Amino acid sequence: MSTPPHLLSVALTRGHFELDLEISWQERVSVFFGPSGAGKSTLFEALLGLHPTARARVCIGGEWLEDSETGLRRPTWQRGLGWVPQDPTLFPHLDVEANLRFAGPDAQTLERAVEVLELRPLLTRDVRDLSGGERQRVAIGRALGSGPRALLLDEPLASLDVTRRANVLRDLIRVRDALELPMLVITHDPDEAQLLGERVAVIEAGRIVASGAPAEVLWSRAVLPLSEALGLENVLEGNSVAGVERCLVTDGGLRLALPVATTAGVRMSVGVRAEDVVLAVDPPGRISARNVLPARVTHCEPTGDDAFVHLALDPGGERLVAKLTAAAVRKLELHADTRVHALIKAQAIRRLA
């Protein structure tokens, strides 16, 4: 049986924390997703060879970096991994270009990174004068300039404000699409997980509790207990409609009123928090919510005093999840195949990318 392109099997103990997980995948972009303290950064540090392990088998891009079964353990500097930590540190005495070239002699990859990340206007700048988003772009470019076999991004957007976060997320999507390079991304943000990842592995307390396609995993039964801490959202994709302001038609044929006007024909993803979805069993009368979506309940998932109600929307069967109190679910007598109307205020819809 051939080895998959990417394999991680790691067990280690740090103080009272234990990390013990194993996962293999084929996809080029994998997101490791979970709340703070779950073990995501510890996993990356083990992948980089920074911690002693009780067990470690690491294969990235078909290349073995560590295998405790055979005694192989490459030192960190020979692993060929481009790491961008949560707080990337640039050399203050070097300008942007010198920081980029410090990573290594891979001029071709560095030139491509400068192009994709639009760094050329910054090359002569003092790094101390850069904004947070610009510093992050330079850090990503420096990691790419080393000619890595894979790019490791640890919470790449966590320290940025909303505007800079959106800009750097756009840059990461360009890197993903333009460079044939495996990417491993750590995040606790569902927007990033769904927009960047081709595969998502959810980590809780040092264990993988779910793994697979983002749209499936982020609302799986295993992840539901984490949803409040993680702020999981519904994500719908589609295009703005020509000649109609503030309107999106999703891939499943739904027409959604948006809070702001958009250019006609723009492809976009929008997010709606589960607690912002209101359900009505009877057709609603005159109400302020601009989005009233016919739907069918597929199942209800109790979580203590609350419940997640899973819906299939008409038309197209797109999935939506509403968070209600358990008492509301009982009062409305919601169960599989119950017909409802999902109400969403336009102001509750956020554009993700």
N, C-alpha and C positions, 0 to 999 in steps of 0.2 A: 504493500500500500504506500503510495507516494506521500511525502510530507506536504501539507498545504503551504501556500506562500507565507502565511503568518501563523505563528504558534507561540502562545505564552502559557507557561505552567510554572507558577511561582508559589513558594511557601516560605514565610519568614515571620519572625517575632520581633517586635520593637516595644520594649516595656510591657505594658498590658495589652497591646494591640497585636492581633494575629491576622496576617494576610494569607489566604489559601485559596487559589483559584486556578482554573485552567480553561483556555479558550483557543480555538483556531478559527480562521476566517479566510475567505478568498478576496473580499472586496478591498479596494485600494484605500478608501477613507473609512476609518473606524473611530467611533466616538465612545469614550468611557465616561459614563454619566452617573451621577449620584450626588447625594448631599455632602456637605462639608464633613470631613472626618471619616468618610467611607473607606478610604485607602487608595484613592485614585493617584495622588502624587507619590505615595509610597511605592505603588506599582511601577510608575515611570522611573523612579530612582533605582529600583531593582533592575528594570530593563536596561538602564544605563550602566549597571554594574557598580552602583555606589553603596550597596548594602550586602553583607553576608547573608546567604540564604540557606534554608534547610533543603530546599529543592528548587531547581531552576532549569527550565528548558526554554530557550528563547531562539526563535527563528523568525527573521524579518526579511521579507522579499526573497524567500528561498535560501537565505544565508544564515547558517548557525552562528549565533553569538555566544551562546552558553548552553552546556548540556551536562548536568551533574551526573548523568548515567555514564558518560564517556570521560569525564574529567575536563572537558573543554571549558575554558572560561577566558574569553578575550578581555583585556583591560579596557577601561572606558574609552581611552583615546583611539583604540583600534576597532571600535564598534561601528563607526561611521554613521552616527545618529546626530541629526541636526536638532538640538534641543533649544526651545524657547521657554524658559521658566516663567512663573507667574509675574515676577518683577524683573524683567530683563535689564541687566546693567550694561550700559555702554561706556566705553573708555572716555572720560571727560577731556583728556588731553589730546584726543584725536578728532579730526573732523569726520563727517559721515562716511566719506569715501574710504578713509583709512580704517574706520571701524569695520566696514564691509570687507575690505581686503585682508583684514587680520585673520579672518576665518580660515583662509587657505588659498591655494593657487588655482582653484577651478574657475578660470576666467570666463569660460563659456557659460557655465551655470550662473555665475554671478551676474554676467551681462543680461541673461534672460530674467533673473530676479529683479534687476534694476528696471527692466522694461515692464514686467508684469505688475510690480508694486509701484510704478511711477515715481521712482526715487531720484531720477536724474536731476530735477531742480534742487534737490537737497544735498547733492554730493559735496559741495564746498561749505556747507553750514556747520557751525559749532553745535555739537550735540546738546549742549546745555541750553540752547535756544529753541529746541524742538518742542512741539506739543506732545501730549501723551500718546496720541494716535500716530504721530510721525515717528516717535521713538519706537513704538511697537512695530511699525513697518520696517524700520531699519534693523531691528532685532531679528525679524523674520528673514529679511534679506541676508543678514550676516550668517544665519543658520543655513540658508540655502547655498550661500557662497562656498561652504565647506565641501560641496559636492556629496551630500549625505545619501545613504541608501534609503533613508526614511526621515520624515520631519515630525518631531514630537512637539506638540503645543499644549502647555499646561495652563488652563484658564486664560487664553490669550486676550479676552475682552474684559476680564473681571475688574480691572482698575480704571476703566475708561467711562466717561460720561456717555449719555445716550447718543449724541451726535457722533462722537468719535468712535463709539462702539459700532454704529451702523456702517461707518466708513471702513473700519478695519475688517468687519465681517464681509463687506463687499470685496476687499482685497484678498481675503482668504478664499473666497469662492473663485476668484480669478486664478489664484495659485493652484487651487484644486483642479480647475478646468484646463489650465494651460500647461501645467507641468506633469509629466508622467512619473509621479513620485508618490510612494505610499505615505499617508498621513495618519497619525494617531493624535487624537484631540481629547483633552480632558475638559469637561464642563459640568456645571450643575444647572445650566440654563437650557430649557427645552427648545427654545427658538434656535439656538446654535446647533443643538443635537439634530434637529429635523432638517435644518437648512444645509448643514455641512456634511452630515454623515450619510454613508451608504449602508452602514451597519452600526448598531448601537448595542453596547454591553452595559447593563445597569449594575452598579456595584453598591452593596450595602453591607456595612460592618465587615469588610474584607472578603466578601463573597460575591460572586456573580449570581444575581437573582433572575435575570432575563437577558436574552440576547437575540438579535434578529434585525429585521428592517425597522427603521425609525417609526413609521406610521403604525406598525403593529405592536412594537415593544413598549412604547411610551404610554399606552393605555392597556397593557396586559394586566392580568390578575396579580402577578407578582409585584408590579410597580405601583398599583393603586394605593397601598398603605403609605407610600412616599410622596404621593401627589401633592398634598398640602404644603409640605416642606419645600418641594421642588417648584411649585407654581406651574404645574403642567397645563398646557393650553391645547385647545382644538386648533388645528391648522388646516386651512382650506386654500386651494390654489386655483387661479383662473386668470381672466383677462378683463381689463376695463372695457366698457362697451362704447363703441363709436357713437358720438353724438349725445351721450347721456352722461351727465356729471354725477360724481359720487356714486357710481354703480359698478359692481363687479359681477361677472358671470363666471361661476366656478366650472371646473372640468366636468362636474356631474350635472350641469344645467341649472343650478340655483342662481337666482338674482339677489345680490346682497347690496343694501344701501350702505355706503361708507361715510365716515365722518368728515372726509375732506375730498375735494375734487381731484381727479387724476387725469392724466393725458390718455386719450382714447387709444386702445389697443395695447396697453402696457401689461406685461406679464408680471404677476405679483403673488405673494403669499400673505395671508392675513391670519391673525390669531384671535381666539376668543376664549377667555377663561371659563372653566366649567361652571363656576359660581355666578357667571354673568348670563347664563342661559336659564330662562324662566319657562316653565311648562304649563300649558293649559289643556285640560281635557275637552272643554267645550270651546267652540270657535270664539275668539275674543271679539269684543265690540270695538268701540272707538277708543283707541289707545295711542300712546305716544311712540311706542316701539315701532320702528319702521320695517323691521324684519320679522315676519310671521311665517314660519316654515312648517308645512305639514310633515309629520314624521311618524314612524312606528317604533315603539319600544322593542329592542331586541332582548335586553335583560337588565336586571337591577343588581347592583353590587353593594351590599351593606358594608359600611366601615364605621362601626360604633354607632354614634348618634346621627351620622350622616349616611348618605348613599349616593353612588354614582349611577345615573340612569343612562344607559347606552341607547342611542337612537340611530335609525336608518332614515335619512331624509328623502323626501320626494321632491323632484324626480331624481333618479340616478343612484340612490342608495348610499350617498356619502355618509360617513360616520360623524356623529357629534356626541359629546358626553356632557351631561348636565349634573351639577352637584346640588342635591336637595337634602333637607333634613329627612331622617327616617320617618318622622311623623308625617311630613308632607307626602311621602311615597305611599304611606298607609291610607291617608285621607283621600288621595286621588285614586287609590286602588290601582296603582301602576304595576303592570306585570308584562311578560312577553306578549307581543302583538297588540298591546293597547295603542290606539290611535291618539296622538296628541298634536299640539301646535307648540313649536319651540319659538320663543320670543327673544329677540336680541336687539338691544338698542344700537343704533349706528355708532354712538360714541364709545361703545364697549369693544368695537372692532379695532385691532391694531395692525398696521402694516408691518410685516416682518422683514421684507427685503424687496 
